Amino acid sequence: MFTISKRFDFSASHRLDGLPADHQCARLHGHNYSVTLTLKSNELNEVGFVKDYGELGEVKNYLDKTVEHRHLNDCFDFNPTAENMARHFFQIFTGNYPQLFSVTVKETDKTSATYER
């Protein structure tokens, strides 16, 4: 089994609903997010790729248009946790990339959430 990964970055603000008022994540704050797509395949194409990284450019375009430098609570109809965003991005991109195995959303160097097939 072959796997490849590519990371995309964006910056945005959010606040999380359903938490006590004194919880740090209930307050307006921001992150420099990383979104990593991992693709898996048993086979390589004629060049020797799982997928040409250049063919993932639409992911960057999507993130730039929908979440870059935005308030995530205004972008989604769900609570913008890393877990919910990982699932959302997986659902968005799996149709274009059938080899997509997982999406990881990283909020900080120490925290991330992954949604996988």
C-alpha positions as CSV (number, residue, x, y, z in Angstrom):
1,M,0.0,0.0,0.0
2,F,1.3,3.4,-1.0
3,T,0.4,6.6,0.8
4,I,1.0,10.3,0.0
5,S,0.2,13.4,2.0
6,K,0.0,17.1,1.2
7,R,-0.5,19.9,3.7
8,F,-2.4,23.1,3.1
9,D,-2.4,26.1,5.5
10,F,-4.9,28.8,6.3
11,S,-5.5,31.3,9.1
12,A,-8.9,31.9,10.6
13,S,-10.8,32.8,13.8
14,H,-13.6,30.8,15.6
15,R,-15.3,30.3,18.9
16,L,-16.8,27.0,20.0
17,D,-20.4,26.8,21.2
18,G,-21.6,24.6,24.0
19,L,-18.7,25.3,26.3
20,P,-18.7,27.1,29.7
21,A,-18.3,30.8,29.2
22,D,-14.9,30.8,31.0
23,H,-13.5,28.1,28.7
24,Q,-10.7,29.4,26.5
25,C,-12.2,28.0,23.3
26,A,-15.6,29.7,24.0
27,R,-13.9,33.0,23.5
28,L,-13.1,34.4,20.1
29,H,-9.6,33.3,19.1
30,G,-7.7,32.2,16.0
31,H,-5.3,29.6,14.7
32,N,-2.9,29.0,11.9
33,Y,-4.5,25.8,10.7
34,S,-3.0,23.0,8.7
35,V,-5.1,20.6,6.6
36,T,-3.4,17.4,5.5
37,L,-4.9,15.1,2.9
38,T,-3.6,11.5,2.8
39,L,-4.3,9.4,-0.2
40,K,-3.7,5.6,-0.4
41,S,-3.4,3.2,-3.3
42,N,-2.3,-0.3,-4.0
43,E,-1.2,0.7,-7.4
44,L,0.9,3.6,-8.9
45,N,0.0,5.3,-12.1
46,E,2.2,5.1,-15.2
47,V,4.6,7.8,-13.9
48,G,4.9,6.1,-10.5
49,F,2.6,8.4,-8.5
50,V,-0.3,7.7,-6.2
51,K,-1.5,11.1,-7.4
52,D,0.5,14.0,-8.8
53,Y,0.6,16.6,-6.0
54,G,-0.1,19.3,-8.6
55,E,-3.6,17.7,-9.1
56,L,-4.4,18.7,-5.5
57,G,-4.3,22.4,-6.3
58,E,-8.1,22.7,-6.1
59,V,-7.8,22.0,-2.3
60,K,-5.8,25.1,-1.9
61,N,-8.2,27.1,-4.1
62,Y,-11.2,25.8,-2.0
63,L,-9.5,26.7,1.3
64,D,-8.5,30.1,0.0
65,K,-12.0,30.9,-1.1
66,T,-14.0,29.5,1.8
67,V,-11.9,29.8,5.0
68,E,-8.7,31.8,4.6
69,H,-8.7,34.8,6.9
70,R,-12.4,34.3,7.8
71,H,-14.5,33.7,11.0
72,L,-15.2,30.0,10.8
73,N,-18.5,30.3,12.6
74,D,-19.8,32.3,9.6
75,C,-18.4,29.7,7.1
76,F,-20.0,26.5,8.4
77,D,-23.4,25.4,9.7
78,F,-21.7,23.3,12.4
79,N,-19.6,24.0,15.4
80,P,-16.1,24.6,13.9
81,T,-14.1,22.1,15.9
82,A,-11.1,20.5,14.3
83,E,-13.0,17.2,14.3
84,N,-16.0,18.6,12.5
85,M,-13.8,20.4,10.0
86,A,-11.8,17.2,9.2
87,R,-15.0,15.3,8.5
88,H,-16.4,18.2,6.4
89,F,-13.2,18.6,4.3
90,F,-13.1,14.8,3.8
91,Q,-16.7,14.8,2.5
92,I,-15.9,17.8,0.2
93,F,-12.8,16.2,-1.4
94,T,-13.5,12.5,-1.4
95,G,-15.6,12.9,-4.6
96,N,-12.7,14.4,-6.5
97,Y,-10.1,12.1,-5.0
98,P,-11.3,8.5,-4.6
99,Q,-8.0,7.5,-3.1
100,L,-8.5,10.0,-0.2
101,F,-8.0,8.0,3.0
102,S,-7.9,10.8,5.7
103,V,-8.0,14.5,6.4
104,T,-6.2,15.9,9.4
105,V,-6.9,19.4,10.7
106,K,-4.2,20.8,12.9
107,E,-4.9,23.8,15.1
108,T,-1.5,24.0,16.8
109,D,1.8,22.1,16.8
110,K,0.3,20.0,19.7
111,T,-3.3,19.5,18.6
112,S,-4.9,17.9,15.6
113,A,-8.0,15.8,14.6
114,T,-8.2,13.2,11.9
115,Y,-11.2,11.9,10.0
116,E,-10.5,8.8,7.9
117,R,-12.3,6.4,5.6
